[in-house]
Each structure stands twice: as C-alpha cells, then as structure tokens.
Amino acid sequence: MRKLFGVPCIVIVIVFFANLSSCKSNNNTTENKSASLPKANLKLPAGFSASIIADSLGHLRHMAINTNGDIYVKLSSLKDGDGIYILSDTDHNGSIDKKTGFGDYPGTGIRIKNGFLYSASNSAVYRYKLNNKEEVDTSIKPEEIVHGLVDKGRDNSKSIALDDQNNLYVTVGSYSDACRQEGSGKGIPGCPILDSVGGIWQFKADKLNQNYSDAIHYARGIKNAVGIDWNSNTNTLFATQHGRGSFDDKFPQYYTAKQNSELPAETLYELHEGSDGGWPFVYYDQFQKKLILAPEYGGDGKKTAGKKYLDPIVAFPAHMGPDDLLFYTGSMFPEKYKNGAFIAFHSQSPEMKKGYLVAFVPFNNGKPSVDWEIFADNFAGIDLTKPAGPIQYRPVGLAQAPDGSLYVSDDLKGTIFRIIYSEGKK
C-alpha cells in the first residue's frame, strides 16, 4: 500500500517572508528589504520548518544554488524580458533582498557544475562561465552547447543533468500523448518520432554547437522526463516520467472513465545507456504491478508487455505530474534522508485525492528501501477531497543549498520555499 504520510507526526508551519515584486531598475536588479507577504501553511514531518523567502516572481521552474548561496531560478515564460533570476541575500538575514534578471529565453533546466552555469531553453542548452566570486557576468553572451532540439509547444521543456565525467543529459519530451495515427486510436507502427523525442540524450558538457547527430541516444521510451538527476552515490542517471492519458476515449471496451483517471502510474527510473521505458508501446499499471501493452498497439488492459522494456523502480499514482527530482546529499536533515530522492509533484491524483506535494523515496545501498512517503504537503492550501477555492501553490522545482536546506519553487505565484531541520531532534 502507498503511504499517505511517511511519518506519524505532522506539523503546520506558519511563516512570514520578503517580497521582491517591486522597483525593477534599468540593470534588471531589484532590492527590497522591508515588505512582507501573507502567511503560508505547510505540513511537514516533526522537527522540520519552512519559510517563504521570495514571491511574485512569475512562472518559476527549476533552480540551482551556488556555493555562495545565490539562487538561480528559471522561468517558463519571460517576465519583463527575463528568463532567469539570480536571487541573493545580501544582508544575510535569511530572506532574499536582491533580484537580478537575465537570459532572454524561457525554459526549465538549470545546473551549476565545474565553474559553469548551464541553462536550457525549449530547444537549446547554454553555459555561462562563473567568475572568481562564483557569479555569472550577465553582460556576457553565453556559449551554446546544444541546439536544434525538438520544440512543438507541448511537453517541450528541456530538463538537464550533469554527471561526474563531463557529460550533459537533456530530456526531450514527446508532443504526442500516445503516438496515435491522426483521427484514430491506432498506434503509428514503430512510432518514428522516437528518434528525436520521448527520451534522454547525452552530450559533452564542454563542446559547443552540438545537435542530435553529436549525441548518444542515452534512454528512449520515456514520454516526458521533467525530473532528472545524476546520482553520484550510484553513478547512474535517474528520471521521473509523466504518464500518458486518454484510454477510454478510443477504447471504452477496455477502460472506464474511472480507470482513465487512475492509470497509468507516474514512474521513477534508474537509467543506463540503452535503457528503454517502453513508451508509447507499454505503460505501467500500479495496481497489477506490471507493464501492460498499450491499447494502440494491441493491448486490452490485461496483456502484459514481456521483458523487453525497463520496469520502474517506484510507481506513483496517476496524473500527479512529477516535475523535479533531487537526491539529497546534505547533512542538515536526519540520516534517513541521506542519498534519498525528493520529488516535486505539480498536480494531483484523482485516485488518492492528494497532490501538489513533495514526496520522499528512502534509498539504501542505491535502491529504494521502503515505500515512498509524503514529505511536504498542503501547498494547495485546500482540502483536495472536497476542494473549495483556488489552488495556492504548485511545487515544480527543487534545489539543495550549501547548508543542506531544501528549496522548493512554485510556478503559480512565483514563490520559493526554504525547508530546514532543527538540530537536536534527530
């Protein structure tokens, strides 16, 4: 059984925080040290607390935090012409008081590695050299590492990860939900778009002007891996998958509307070169705990898919939208969190009546050790079993700070949460 809550004791955290929404100057820098925002409530395990350090930033996506504590956060749509913000705490009081915008392209993926900031648009990846203060000179044009990635407007964000061997991994999601023939429920034989979408490509992190022809097609058959992270403990790549939808529209003889809302599972994979998750030919049924042949390719909801494709290492309820993945390597949190995986879920499960949360998957010896659990909840701010009123926040990005605290970004109000653990309660 899935756990609704991973720990028996849940606390509600009420916090106050600083606003950065005012007074943008000509150099794309904002400073504000006096304003405050309304309080917010999060449900967290005992010993944890949260604060909101920034708000009203726009449609935020992924983040990267530098060794000096600066936060680099991407936007999925430009705000005042900027696609990236640098957020700084210049007076070291715990809240963000300076915002610098740059990057005239929207996107999702962002990482810091080996003295460079890597940032993805919806069709390319760029890198910026950090100076001796570990800062990006925003006046210098970035180098283009990768270009020409497919962008057809749907599931087009490019998430990125870097390993310890100078390789760059880039997700290219599929603009087709199930690779159906137009106007039909039949699948396109072989799904030819898999040559450029629905997978992860490996590039060199220090080579300019690469495209598909320069890459290794590292993993295929993954519909849309928005959460992607390199695990240095296992020396392998991990990714979450947004599952497909639309079963009962063309196949009511096999699927009810209820099954359509409950299937397929959202999934977490450990990947190696050549891994194949099986999309669009199969999907993972979390109730049968099996890979099931997709109805577009001859399935009936019961036929299994054999052993050709990769099984997920964790299955989550359908339609929760896993939008970021982070392996925790810090020392602030209790030992159970070390090397485990945090996952930000951007939507909700009709099956569970839960969502808009950060989950945690405990790992032991490089493998999930027990079932997943809810770590941070109530971003929605409403009871999802009997919803009334609008959703307040949608978690979308995760980052670990140098001190081991966990940052969570929200794409609805442009909010950033900081989660800490208090010493002495381990």
Residue pairs with C-beta under 8 A, 6 or more apart in sequence:
1 371
2 316
2 317
2 352
2 371
2 372
3 371
3 372
3 373
3 374
4 352
4 354
4 374
5 373
5 374
5 377
6 45
6 360
6 372
6 373
6 374
6 375
7 45
7 46
7 373
9 45
9 46
10 43
10 44
10 45
10 46
10 377
11 43
11 44
11 45
11 46
11 48
11 49
12 41
12 42
12 43
12 378
13 41
13 42
13 43
13 44
13 48
13 49
13 50
14 39
14 40
14 41
15 39
15 40
15 49
15 50
15 51
15 52
16 36
16 37
16 39
16 51
16 52
17 36
17 37
17 40
17 51
17 52
17 53
17 54
17 55
17 95
18 32
18 33
18 35
18 36
18 37
18 53
18 54
18 95
18 96
18 97
19 32
19 35
19 36
19 37
19 54
19 55
19 56
20 30
20 32
20 54
20 55
20 56
20 57
20 87
20 96
20 97
20 99
21 55
21 56
21 57
22 30
22 32
22 35
23 30
23 31
23 32
24 30
24 80
24 101
27 100
28 80
28 82
28 100
28 101
28 102
28 138
29 98
29 99
29 100
29 101
30 98
30 99
30 100
31 90
31 97
31 98
31 99
32 97
33 91
33 97
37 52
37 55
40 50
40 52
40 381
40 392
40 393
40 415
40 417
41 378
41 381
42 50
42 376
42 377
42 378
42 379
42 417
42 419
43 376
43 377
43 378
44 50
44 375
44 376
44 377
44 419
45 375
46 425
47 334
47 421
47 422
47 425
47 426
48 419
48 420
48 421
48 422
49 419
49 420
49 422
50 376
50 417
50 418
50 419
50 420
51 94
51 95
51 417
51 418
52 415
52 416
52 417
52 418
53 87
53 89
53 94
53 95
53 96
53 416
53 417
53 418
54 87
54 95
54 96
54 99
54 414
54 415
54 416
55 413
55 414
55 415
55 416
56 413
56 414
56 415
57 73
57 75
57 79
57 85
57 99
57 414
57 415
57 416
58 75
58 77
58 79
58 414
59 75
59 76
59 77
59 79
59 411
59 414
60 73
60 74
60 75
60 76
60 396
60 397
60 409
60 410
60 411
60 414
60 415
60 416
61 73
61 74
61 75
61 76
61 107
61 108
61 110
61 157
61 396
61 397
61 409
61 411
62 73
62 74
62 108
62 109
62 110
62 159
62 324
62 396
62 397
62 398
62 399
62 409
63 71
63 72
63 73
63 74
63 110
63 397
63 398
63 399
63 407
63 409
63 416
64 71
64 72
64 110
64 111
64 112
64 117
64 399
65 71
65 72
65 112
65 399
65 400
65 401
65 402
65 407
66 72
66 112
66 130
66 134
66 135
67 134
67 402
68 133
68 134
68 135
69 88
69 89
69 401
69 402
70 86
70 87
70 88
70 134
70 135
71 85
71 86
71 87
71 88
71 96
71 399
71 407
71 416
72 84
72 85
72 86
72 87
72 110
72 112
72 117
72 119
72 136
73 84
73 85
73 87
73 110
73 397
73 409
73 416
74 83
74 84
74 106
74 107
74 108
74 109
74 110
74 119
74 120
74 397
75 82
75 83
75 84
75 85
75 106
75 107
76 106
76 107
76 108
76 157
76 411
77 106
78 104
78 105
78 106
79 101
80 101
81 101
81 104
82 101
82 102
82 103
82 104
83 102
83 103
83 104
83 105
83 106
83 107
83 121
84 101
84 102
84 103
84 110
84 119
85 99
85 100
85 101
86 99
86 100
86 101
86 102
86 135
86 136
86 138
87 96
87 98
87 99
87 416
88 96
88 97
88 98
88 99
88 100
89 95
89 96
89 97
89 98
90 97
90 98
91 97
96 416
100 138
102 136
102 138
103 119
103 126
103 138
103 142
105 121
105 122
105 124
106 121
106 122
107 119
107 120
107 121
107 122
107 157
107 158
108 120
108 157
108 158
108 159
108 226
109 118
109 119
109 120
109 125
109 157
109 158
109 159
109 160
109 170
109 171
110 117
110 118
110 119
110 120
110 160
111 117
111 118
111 160
111 161
111 162
112 118
112 130
113 162
113 205
114 166
114 205
115 129
115 130
116 127
116 128
116 129
116 130
116 205
117 127
117 128
117 130
117 136
118 125
118 126
118 127
118 145
118 160
118 162
118 168
118 205
119 125
119 126
119 127
119 128
119 142
120 126
120 157
120 158
120 159
120 160
120 170
121 158
122 149
122 151
122 156
122 157
122 158
123 147
123 148
123 149
123 150
123 151
123 156
123 158
124 144
124 145
124 146
124 147
124 148
124 149
124 158
125 144
125 145
125 146
125 158
125 160
125 168
125 170
125 203
126 142
126 143
126 144
126 145
127 142
127 143
127 145
127 205
128 136
128 137
128 140
128 142
128 143
129 136
129 137
129 140
130 136
131 137
143 208
144 208
144 209
145 168
145 203
145 205
145 207
145 208
145 209
145 210
146 168
146 170
146 203
146 210
146 211
146 215
147 209
147 210
147 211
148 211
148 212
149 158
149 170
149 172
149 196
149 211
149 212
150 156
150 172
150 175
150 196
150 197
152 175
153 175
154 173
154 175
155 173
155 174
155 175
155 223
155 224
155 242
156 173
156 175
157 171
157 173
157 226
158 170
158 171
158 172
159 170
159 171
159 225
159 226
159 227
159 228
159 324
160 168
160 169
160 170
160 171
160 228
161 168
161 169
161 228
161 229
161 230
161 237
162 168
162 169
162 205
162 230
163 169
163 230
163 232
163 235
163 237
164 230
164 232
164 235
166 204
166 205
166 206
167 202
167 203
167 204
167 205
168 202
168 203
168 204
168 205
169 200
169 201
169 202
169 203
169 218
169 228
169 230
169 237
170 200
170 201
170 203
170 215
171 199
171 200
171 222
171 224
171 225
171 226
171 228
171 239
172 196
172 197
172 198
172 199
172 200
172 201
173 197
173 198
173 223
173 224
173 225
173 226
173 242
174 193
174 197
174 198
174 223
174 224
174 279
174 280
175 193
175 197
176 193
176 197
176 280
177 223
177 244
177 245
177 246
178 187
178 244
178 246
178 280
178 294
178 296
179 187
179 188
179 191
179 193
179 194
179 280
179 296
180 186
180 187
180 188
180 250
180 296
181 187
181 188
184 250
185 249
185 250
185 251
185 295
185 296
186 296
187 280
187 281
187 294
187 296
187 297
191 198
191 280
191 281
194 220
194 221
195 217
196 212
198 220
198 221
198 222
198 223
198 224
198 279
198 280
199 217
199 218
199 219
199 220
199 221
199 222
200 218
200 219
200 222
200 225
200 228
200 237
200 239
200 271
201 212
201 215
201 216
201 217
201 218
202 215
202 216
202 218
202 273
203 210
203 214
203 215
204 210
204 214
207 214
216 273
218 237
218 271
218 273
218 274
218 275
219 237
219 239
219 269
219 271
219 272
219 273
219 274
219 275
219 276
219 277
220 275
220 276
220 277
221 276
221 277
221 278
221 279
221 281
221 309
221 310
222 239
222 241
222 269
222 277
222 279
223 241
223 242
223 243
223 244
223 277
223 279
223 280
224 241
224 242
225 239
225 240
225 241
225 242
225 269
226 240
226 242
226 321
226 322
226 323
226 324
227 239
227 240
227 322
227 323
227 324
227 325
227 343
227 344
228 237
228 238
228 239
228 240
228 325
229 237
229 238
229 239
229 325
229 326
229 327
229 341
230 236
230 237
230 238
231 237
231 238
231 327
231 339
231 366
232 327
232 329
233 327
233 329
233 339
233 363
233 366
234 270
234 366
236 270
236 271
236 272
236 366
237 270
237 271
237 272
238 268
238 269
238 270
238 271
238 325
238 327
238 341
239 268
239 269
239 271
239 325
240 266
240 267
240 268
240 269
240 322
240 325
240 343
241 266
241 267
241 268
241 269
241 277
241 279
241 312
241 322
242 266
242 321
242 322
243 263
243 264
243 265
243 266
243 267
243 283
243 284
243 318
243 319
244 264
244 279
244 280
244 283
244 294
245 260
245 319
246 260
247 254
247 255
247 259
247 260
247 263
247 295
247 301
248 255
248 256
248 257
248 259
248 260
249 260
250 295
250 296
251 295
254 295
254 299
254 300
254 301
255 263
255 295
255 301
259 301
261 318
261 319
261 350
261 351
262 287
262 317
262 318
262 350
262 351
263 283
263 285
263 286
263 287
263 318
264 283
264 284
264 285
264 286
264 292
264 318
265 283
265 284
265 285
265 286
265 312
265 315
265 316
265 317
265 318
266 315
266 316
266 317
266 318
266 319
266 320
266 321
266 322
266 345
267 277
267 284
267 312
267 314
267 315
267 316
268 312
268 313
268 314
268 315
268 316
268 322
268 325
268 341
268 343
268 361
269 275
269 277
269 310
269 312
269 313
270 313
271 310
275 310
276 308
276 309
276 310
277 309
277 310
277 312
278 291
278 305
278 308
278 309
278 310
280 294
280 296
280 297
281 293
281 294
281 297
281 305
281 309
282 291
282 292
282 293
282 294
282 299
282 305
282 309
283 291
283 292
283 294
284 290
284 291
284 292
284 311
284 312
284 315
285 291
285 292
286 315
286 316
286 317
286 318
288 302
289 315
290 304
290 305
291 304
291 305
291 306
291 309
291 311
292 299
292 301
292 302
292 303
292 304
292 305
293 299
293 300
293 303
293 304
293 305
295 301
313 367
313 368
314 361
314 368
314 372
316 322
316 343
316 345
316 349
316 359
316 372
317 349
317 351
317 352
317 354
318 349
318 350
318 351
319 347
319 348
319 349
319 350
320 345
320 346
320 347
320 348
320 349
320 355
321 345
321 346
321 347
321 355
322 343
322 344
322 345
322 346
323 344
323 345
323 346
323 395
323 396
323 397
324 343
324 344
324 395
324 396
324 397
324 398
325 341
325 342
325 343
325 344
325 398
326 341
326 342
326 343
326 398
326 399
326 400
326 406
327 339
327 340
327 341
327 342
327 363
328 337
328 338
328 339
328 340
328 341
328 342
328 400
328 406
329 338
329 339
329 400
330 400
330 401
330 403
330 404
330 405
331 338
331 404
332 403
332 404
332 405
332 420
332 421
333 404
333 406
333 421
334 421
334 426
335 426
336 362
337 360
337 362
339 363
339 366
340 360
340 361
340 362
340 363
341 360
341 361
341 363
341 368
342 358
342 359
342 360
342 375
342 398
342 406
343 358
343 359
343 360
343 361
343 372
343 398
344 358
344 395
344 396
344 397
344 398
344 408
345 355
345 356
345 357
345 358
345 359
345 395
346 356
346 394
346 395
346 396
346 411
347 355
347 356
347 394
348 354
348 355
348 356
348 380
348 384
349 355
353 384
353 385
354 374
354 377
354 384
355 380
355 384
356 379
356 380
356 384
356 391
356 393
356 394
356 395
357 374
357 375
357 376
357 377
357 378
357 379
357 395
358 374
358 375
358 376
358 377
358 379
358 395
358 398
358 408
359 372
359 373
359 374
359 375
360 372
360 373
360 374
360 375
361 368
361 372
362 368
362 369
362 370
362 373
363 369
376 395
376 408
376 417
376 419
379 392
379 393
379 394
379 395
379 410
380 391
380 392
380 393
381 389
381 391
381 392
381 393
382 388
382 389
382 390
382 391
382 392
391 412
392 412
392 413
393 410
393 412
393 413
393 415
394 410
394 411
394 412
395 408
395 409
395 410
396 409
396 410
396 411
397 407
397 408
397 409
398 406
398 407
398 408
398 409
399 406
399 407
399 409
400 406
400 407
401 407
401 418
404 421
405 418
405 419
405 420
406 418
406 419
406 420
407 416
407 417
407 418
407 419
408 416
408 417
408 419
409 415
409 416
409 417
410 416
410 417
